[in-house]
Amino acid sequence: MVGMRFQKLVDGFNSCALSLRDSPRFGPAASRHLTIVSYTGRRSGKEFSTPVAYKRKGGTVAIVVQFPDAKKWWRNFAGQGGPLTLELDGRKQTGHAVARRDGRTRVKVTVSLD
């Protein structure tokens, strides 16, 4: 039951983040900090997309996963990592992502852009 409530909260937040990012007034500013991660699930083979906050430095994008134990998307990039697509600067860019757990509570996904 708690998991379902948390998922509803996450879905609501994601919806608000997407609306903010797509708005004509706030979209340009929000896009500097929010992107859409698209990837293929390693087990399901299905396509998924989710909004995330990011920081970019040159050809590297860092995504810190908040509440990682309650989320599953980043696990697709554990170990050797895998391919994904990010919406950056108004266009889709591909890259290779690797997720690393830093201690018990923090997960960082590092993306090397193609």
Phi and psi in degrees as a GROMACS rama.xvg file:
@    title "Ramachandran Plot"
@    xaxis  label "Phi"
@    yaxis  label "Psi"
@TYPE xy
-64.1095  -39.4424  VAL-2
-61.8965  -38.7521  GLY-3
-67.8146  -39.2937  MET-4
-65.4299  -42.8722  ARG-5
-63.6375  -41.5432  PHE-6
-63.1979  -38.2425  GLN-7
-64.249  -39.713  LYS-8
-62.9374  -46.2619  LEU-9
-62.3971  -44.7506  VAL-10
-60.6382  -41.4751  ASP-11
-64.8279  -42.7348  GLY-12
-63  -45.7531  PHE-13
-60.2782  -40.7211  ASN-14
-62.6902  -43.7952  SER-15
-64.6894  -42.3577  CYS-16
-61.5849  -42.0397  ALA-17
-66.2298  -40.279  LEU-18
-63.5299  -43.0931  SER-19
-62.8944  -45.9404  LEU-20
-64.8929  -32.5942  ARG-21
-89.643  -4.47172  ASP-22
-75.1358  141.757  SER-23
-62.1282  -34.9057  PRO-24
-78.2208  -45.9078  ARG-25
-104.872  -11.2653  PHE-26
-54.3088  -48.6088  GLY-27
-58.5381  -41.6721  PRO-28
-70.4264  -42.9835  ALA-29
-65.17  -33.9824  ALA-30
-66.7146  -18.4089  SER-31
-73.42  -14.7465  ARG-32
-126.679  -16.9289  HIS-33
-119.71  136.954  LEU-34
-135.844  171.037  THR-35
-109.231  123.193  ILE-36
-94.4985  126.208  VAL-37
-121.437  136.689  SER-38
-158.147  167.437  TYR-39
-102.514  127.21  THR-40
-61.3251  133.342  GLY-41
-69.0275  -29.0634  ARG-42
-95.4263  -43.4538  ARG-43
-82.4628  -29.1129  SER-44
76.0112  4.92543  GLY-45
-85.1655  153.77  LYS-46
-84.6569  136.172  GLU-47
-131.464  151.429  PHE-48
-139.267  141.29  SER-49
-150.08  141.855  THR-50
-78.5893  143.029  PRO-51
-143.977  154.48  VAL-52
-84.2566  146.422  ALA-53
-147.29  164.686  TYR-54
-130.835  136.166  LYS-55
-119.199  137.181  ARG-56
-137.132  101.132  LYS-57
64.3118  -124.596  GLY-58
-92.4815  14.8207  GLY-59
-121.45  135.823  THR-60
-119.536  131.495  VAL-61
-111.156  130.978  ALA-62
-124.299  117.871  ILE-63
-94.2037  122.034  VAL-64
-86.8629  116.173  VAL-65
-80.1936  139.062  GLN-66
50.8168  57.2719  PHE-67
-61.4579  -29.7108  PRO-68
-71.4964  -17.5386  ASP-69
-94.8086  -1.08421  ALA-70
-123.927  153.056  LYS-71
-117.014  -19.721  LYS-72
-57.7606  -39.2114  TRP-73
-67.7645  -20.152  TRP-74
-67.5271  -19.2145  ARG-75
-65.242  -14.1815  ASN-76
-115.707  14.1881  PHE-77
-72.1203  162.933  ALA-78
68.8652  -121.509  GLY-79
-77.0792  -8.48528  GLN-80
82.0293  -165.604  GLY-81
-172.578  173.792  GLY-82
-78.4873  153.128  PRO-83
-155.253  173.383  LEU-84
-127.315  137.783  THR-85
-121.396  146.235  LEU-86
-94.3669  107.534  GLU-87
-130.967  138.535  LEU-88
53.6176  36.2713  ASP-89
76.9032  10.5558  GLY-90
-144.673  163.194  ARG-91
-85.5563  133.801  LYS-92
-127.929  135.84  GLN-93
-92.5156  160.983  THR-94
-169.663  178.445  GLY-95
-116.421  125.226  HIS-96
-110.06  142.654  ALA-97
-132.215  127.124  VAL-98
-98.9576  134.523  ALA-99
-130.603  134.9  ARG-100
-89.9555  129.597  ARG-101
-110.133  93.9949  ASP-102
79.8712  -150.515  GLY-103
-93.6322  -28.3421  ARG-104
-112.15  -6.2649  THR-105
-120.887  135.212  ARG-106
-126.182  132.587  VAL-107
-120.388  129.576  LYS-108
-105.192  120.419  VAL-109
-107.247  124.958  THR-110
-111.035  124.336  VAL-111
-97.2868  114.457  SER-112
-71.9036  145.905  LEU-113
